[in-house]
Amino acid sequence: MKLTFPHMGNIYIAAKVVFDRLGVEYVMPEPRSRAALEKALEVAPETICLPFKTILGNFIEGLDNGADTIIFGGGHGRCRLSYFGDLLRETLEGMGYRFHFLFMDFNRLDPRQIAETFAPLVEGTDALRIVRALAEGCHTIFSVDRLYARSCRVRCRELHRGDADAVMRTFEHAVLHAQDAGRILAELRAAHRALRAVPLDPEARPLRVMLVGEIFTACEPFINLEIERKLGQMGVDVYNTLGVSAWVRDHFFGSVFPFLVHGQPKVAAGAYAHTDDFGGLGVESIGNAALARQNGMDGVIQIYPLTCMPEIVAEAAMPYVQQREGVPVMTLVVDEQTGEAGFMTRLEAFTDMLAMRREQPLLRTG
């Protein structure tokens, strides 16, 4: 079996570690490929969200390059992710592709289900080797998210513009072309050391902005037009609440150890949404925005793909959050037609407004 899988932010790094350790043959789609997206746009429903189209493009590219097995996950919630699996399979089969489809149900993500999903890939593999590979993959997810968070802290404070970006470009190129898990982990440690060595401006007082919204869009630079890098280059410290590690902590480890789940955002959202779930991470978007001011944020950016129902509902609550909590909120909606120039203009206008509010406190009450 030759596996392929979709991109979502930096999850491919952990996936490479796990599959390399297990000896699973795989085809990794090209990251941030406009050509793959264009192929998906030819067959995808026009009004479906950009994450679906991006994932479909990844699978088309993987199958075209020799993969015969797809691994994907979904759930049973109100978000359309709940039927992505069926729709992706039907679309690809309608295009004439033949493949094995391995599906993980995120609503009951636990060690047993993961073992059942991976069973066809690791038949005959020693159980201890499987456990070690999965443990190393989890470690990689958390370490990579810490690296990207550290790059946000450094980028807005670096003495020499571009140092953090240079470190991250070197890291991403190295792990993309690394042929074994040991090399990937070594590059990860080297990138952490390189970021710690970047000279910082001791007088820097960057604006602090929280990123909330739909998880795929917030994690995937190809979809969000590299919003973390753009804001960092403007001197903004970005706090992305939607890393893959946070999702793993709450939905995988949290199913075994409930005390690990960060329930504070849902509690905070209760003042604005009289339910604990209306699909996706919409409730968490409201709750994190409500907590932003007390967490030291100057502003909040909500980002989601066009037609995303949970985040449309969350957006309706944002004016009330802004008024009651005194924190500015800007919403960005993206699709395959989103232009770079207009996107940059909105980011620049928002950060200029936040800077003026910081310099003129009376504006905060206006």
N, C-alpha and C positions, 0 to 999 in steps of 0.2 A: 504494500500500500504506500502511495506517495501522497502526503498530506498538503493541503493549503489552508490558509486561515486569513481573516481580515485584519487590516490595520486599525488600531485605535490608539492614537498617541504613541507612547513608548512601550506598549505591551509586547511588541514584536521582540524586544530584547530578552524579556523573560521567557517568551515562547521558544526562542532559539536555544536558550540555556537548557530548558526542559527537554526539548526534542533531541538536542545533541547528546545530552547525558543518557537518554534512553535509546539512542541509536535509531531514531525514527527519521525516515527520509521525508523531506518536505520541500515544497516550492514556496518561497516567500514572494508575494507580489511586490512590485516596485513601490516604495513609499511615495506618497504625494504625487501620484501619476495622473496628469490631466488626460492623457490618452486613454487610460483605463476608465476614467469617469465618462469620457465621451462615448465609449462603447456601451456603458450602462444606460446613458441617457437615451440611446436609440430604442431601448426595450422597456425601461422602467415606467411605471405609471407617472404621468406628468406631475401630479399634485402630491406625490409621496415625498417624504422628507429627504434631505441631502444625505444623512447617514446611510439610509437604505441604498441610495444610488452609489455611494462610495464603496460600500461593502459588496454590492453586486459587481462593480467594476473590478474589485480585488479578486473575486472568485472567477470571473471570466478570464482574467490574466493568469491566475494560477492554473486553471484547467487548460488553457491554451499552451501553457509551458510544461505540461506533462503530469500534473496532479490528477489523481483519480479518487481522492477522498477529501471531503470538506468537513471542518469542525466549526461549529457555531453554537451560540446559546441564545436563549430567549426566556420568556416567562408567561404569566397569565394575567398581567395587569391591564390597566386602561391605556397605557402607552402602546403605540402600534408595534413596538418591538415584540410584543407578545405573539404577533403572527408573521414577523419577518421570516422566521425559519421556513414556514410553509410556502410563503410567497416567493422567497428566494429559490427554493427547490423547484417550484412549479415553473418559474420564469426560466431557469437554466435548462430544465428538461424540455421546455417548449422551444428552446434554441437548439436542441439536438444534443446537449451534453448528457453523458452517462457517468454516474459517479456514486460513491458511497457517501452517505450524509450522517455525520455523528452530531447529535444534538444534546446540549446540556440545558436542563431546566433551572433557571436562576432562582425560581421560587422555592426550590428545595436543594440548594447547592450545599452539599455535604461530602465528606470523604467517600462515602459509599457510591454516590452518584458519579463522582469524578472517576472512581475506579471502574464503574460499569461503562462509562463513555470511552475511556482510554483502553479498555480491554482488547478490542480488535487490533490496536496499534502495538501493544506490548505483550502479545501472547508469547509465553515461554520465557519472559524476562523475570529475573529474580525480584521478589517482592521488596526486598530491602533496597535494591537499586531504584525501584519506582518511587519509594518513599523519599529517598535521598534526592532524587531529581526534582520531585514536586516541592520539597522543602527548599532546595536551592533556588527554584523558580520563584517561590514566595519571597525569599530573602532578596532576590534580584528586583522584584517589583517594588519593594519598599525602598531599597537602596537607590534605584533609578529615580523614583519620585523625590527622594531627598536631594539627589543631585540637581534635578530640574528646579526644585524650590530654592536650593542654594544659588543657582544661576540667577534667579530673580532677585535675591538679596544682593548679589554682587553687581549685576549689570547696571543697576541704578546708582551705585556708589563707587564704581571703579574710577581710578584716576585717569586711565587712558581708555577712551572709548573704543570698544571692540574687543577688549581682552576676554570678557566672558563669552562672547559669541565665538571667538577663535577656539577657546577650549571646547565648547559644545560642538562646533563643527568637526573638530578633530575626533572627538569621542564618537559622534554619530557615524562618521565615515568609517572609523575603525570597527565598530560593532556590526555595522551593516555588512562588512566584508570579512569579518572574523569567521574562521572555519571550525572553531571548537569552543565549548563553553568556558574552558580555562582562560582562553584569550579574551573573551568578553568580560569575564570577571576582573581580569587584570586591568583592562582598559577602564573599567568602571572605577576601580580604586585609584588609578592614575588621574582620572578626571576630577575626582574629589580632591586629590592633593593639589592639582593645578588650580582649581577654583579657590582653594584656601590660600594659595600663594599670590593671587591677584592683588596688587596694591589698591587700597581703598582710600577714598577721600574722608578724612576724619570729621569734616565739617558738613558732610552731606546730610540733608534732611529731606529725603524723598517723600513725595506723596504716597499714601498707602491706599491701594484699591483692591477690593475683594471681587473675585470673579465667581458668579453663580450661573445656574442655568442647566441646559441639557448636557449630560455628561460626555457624550461622544463629541459634540461640537466644542466643548470647553477643553477637551483633552487633545483633539486632533488638529495640529497646526495647519494642515492642508485645508481644513474646513473653516477654521477661525482666522485665517489669514495671518497666522503667527502673531496673535494679539499680545501674548506675553512678551515676546521680543520687541515688538513695536512700542509698547508702553514702557518697557525697560529702557529703551533708547531715548525716550522722552524724559527719563529721570523718575519713573514711577515704579514703586515696589508693588508687584502683583502677588496677591495671595489667592491661588486657585483652590477652591474648596472641593474640586471634583477630580482629584487624582485617582488613578486606578487603585492605588494602595488603600485609600479610604473606602472604596467600594468593597475591596476584598476583606478589609477589617470588619465592616458592618454586615456584609452578606454571607461571607464564608466563616471567618472566625467567630462572628457574632452569632451564628446559628448554633455554635458549640459552646461559646462563652458569652452569654448575653451582656455581661457587664462591660464588654469591650465596645459595645455600640454607643456611639455618640448621639444621645437622644435629645440634647439641648435644642438644636434647631427645630425639631418638631414641637417641642414645648413652646418655644418662642413664636412659632407660626400660629399657635392656637388663638392668639388675639386677632388674627386676620382671616384665617381659614378654619371653619368649624368642622373639620374632618382631619384625620391623620393620613389620608392618602387620596389623591385624585389622579394618580398615574405618574410614572417616571419619578423624577426627583423634584416635582413642583413644590411640594410642601417644604422640602429642605431649602429650596431657593428662597422662599418667603422667610423662613426661619433664620437662615444665615444672613440675609439682608437686614432683618430686624436686629440681629446681634452685632452688626458691623460697627456701629458707633462705639459700643462698649468694648469692642475688640481693637479699638484704636484706628479704625479705617476712616479715610477722608471721603470715600465714595464707594459705590457698588456698580458693577457692570453686569447686567444679565444678558447672556448670549444664548440663542437657540436657533434651530433651523426652521425655515418657513413651514407652516402648517403643524408645528408641534403642539398638540392639544394641551398637555400638562403645563407647559411653560406659558402658553397663551393665558391659561387660567391664573397662573402665578403672576403674570404681568399685570393683570387687573388689580391685584392687591398692592403692587409696588407704589402707586401714588399715596396710599394710606400709610405704608411703611415710611416713605420719605417724609410725610407730614408729621407723623407721630414721633419718629425716631430722630428726625433732623439730619438725615444722611441722604445726599443726592444719589439718585439711581438713574442710570441710563440703560435702555434696552436696545440690543442689537439683534436684528433678525437677518440670517444669512441663507443664501441658496447658491446654486451654481452660476447665477447671473450677478452676484455681488461684485461691485467694482472696487478696486484698491483705492482709488482717489477719494471717493465718497466715504469709504470706511475710515481712511486716515483723517479726513476732515472732521468727522464726528469725534474720533478719539482726541484730536488736538483741541477741539472746542471744549470737550468735557474736562480735560485736564487743565486747561486754562481757567475754566470756571472754578475748579477745585483749588487751584493756586490762589485765586483772588479771594475765595472764602477764607482760606487760611491766613492771608495777609490782612484781611478786613473782617474781623469777627462779627461785626454788625450785620454782614450779609447773611450770616447763618440764620438769622431770625426773619429774613425777608422772604 
